Amino acid sequence: MNKKTEHKFQENMELTYERYFRDRYSEMIHLGRELERILGREKALDIIGKACEKFAIESTKTQVTRTEPIKSFEDFKKTMKEAQRSPFWTHALTLRFPKETRKELVFHITECLWAKTFKAMDATDLGYLICCKPDFVTARIYHPKIKMKRTKTLIQGDSYCNHTYYWGERKPMPRKVTKEKV
């Protein structure tokens, strides 16, 4: 039996990560399919994609304000590695870090509960928009110089996801050369 807490809403429930994901995303999938039926596939997916990016930006901003500001790429790498060791992430993902340099962090996700969940519900198109596509816009929320590149995802049928984060220094603008009047 669960330990009693101050209020019943605060008590833990027995629920597997798989069940949590299936329950959480099944309603979103039904809503997405209904929007497709009413608005047409292209318009519905566009709205869903934009809404998920907006939500991801806001939730990342909230997360970033709770931690020390990221001032360097070393700070970012540390933040990413710490997050990946949290109980939630260790249960939802299997990943490895095959490359790390001063200005680049590469990690590969070889198991993903989001991909598994959306594949099982035949909704990888929605899963990509909801869970994967927002990664690109949230990278810069950590710091404006952080960029992300990814060419493979489990949810789209690849054997792993290949995330590459890099510190993109701004290149100085070329100076305009003018001829002096003699």
N, C-alpha and C positions, 0 to 999 in steps of 0.2 A: 504494500500500500504506500502511496505517496505521502511524503511528509507534509503536514498541514502548514499553510502559509497564512499571511495576514488576510488574504481574500481569496476566494475560490478561483477567481480569474487568473491568479498568479501561480496556481498549482501546475506542475508538470503533468503531461499526459503521455501515455505509452504510445509512441508512434514511430515507425521506422522512417529513415530518410526517404526511402523509395515511396512510401505511402504519402508522406508530406508533399513531395514533389508532384506525385500523380494528382493528389487532391487539389493542390494549389494551382496547377496549370490546366487541369481539365476544364475548369470554368472559363479560363482565358481562351482556350481553344474553341469552346462552344460559342463564345462571344465573337471571336474572330471569324468563324465560319458563317455566323449569322450576318455579320457585317458584309462579308463577301457576297452572300445571297442577295442582300438588299442594295448594296452600293456597287457591286461588281468587284471582281478579284483585285484588279490593279489599284483602284481607289482605296479599297479596304486595307490592302497591304501597305500602301503609302501612309495612310493615317496611323495604322498600328506601328509602323516603323518609326515615324516621327514622334509619336506619343511615348514610345519606349525609350528613344534617345533622350527626350526631354526628362523623363522620370529618372533615367540613369545619371544624367548630369546633375540633377537636384540631389539625388541620394549620395552621389560621390562628393558633392560639395559639402553636404552634411557630415559625411564620414571624415573628410579632410579637415574640417574645422575642429574635430574632436582630437586630433593628433598634432604633433609638432609639425610646423610648416616644413614643406620639402624645399630645401634651398639648393640641393645638388643632386646629381644622379645617384650618388652613394646613398643619400637619404631615401630616394625612391626605391632603390634596390632593397634596402633594409626593410622598408615598409611592405613591399611586395612579398618578400620572403617570410616576414612575420605573419602576414595575413594568410599565406598559404599553409601555415602550421596551425591555424586555429581549428578547433574541433569541427566546426561546420564545413570548412573547406577540405579538411582531410577526409571527411566522409563523402563529400560530393565530387571530388576530383582525385585523380592520380596523375602526378606530374613529375617531371625531372627538369633540371637546369643544365642543358648540355654546353652552354657557352655564357661566359660573363667576362666582359672587359670593362675598361674605364668608362666607355660611352655606349655600351650595348649589353642588354640582358635578354637572353633567349630562354624560353621555357616551352616544353612540349607537354601537352595534356594527352595522356594515353587512355584515360577512362574519365567519362563525364556523365554525371547523373542527369544533367539537363538533356544531353544528347540522347541518352537511353530513354528518358521519359517521353520526349517528343517523338522519337522513332516508334516507340510502342503505341503511341496514339496517332500515328500516321500524320504528324503535323510538323515535320522538320522545317517547312517553310516559315511557319509562325515561330517555331523555336529559335531559328536563326535571327529573326527580327527582334524577338523579345530578349534573348539572352546573349547573342554573339555580336551582332552588328553594333550595339551601343559601346562595345569596348573601344572602338576607334575614337569616338568623341569624348569618352571619359578620360583617356590618357592625358590629354592636355589640361584637365582639371587639376591633376596632381601638381603640374608645373607647366607653364607655356612652352618650355623647350623640350618636353617629352613627347615623342612621336611613337606610334605603334604601326607595325606591319604584320599582316598575317595572310597567308595564302592557302592554308588548309584548315578545315574544321571537321571534327568527328560528326557533327550534326548534318554536314553536307556529304557524308560518305567517305571522307578521308580516314586514314589509319591513325591520325593524331592531329591535334591543333598545334600550329607553330606560331607562337606569339614572339615577336621581337620588339622590344622597347629600346629606343635609343634616344640619346641626348642630342638634339639637333641645334647646334650653335647657329646663331644668326650670322649669315655672311654679310660683311660690310658692303654697302652699296658702292658700285664703282663711281669714282669721281668723274664728273663731266670735265673733259679736257676742252678748254677753249683757247683759241689762238689770240695772242696779244696783238693789239694794233701797234704797228711800228710807225 
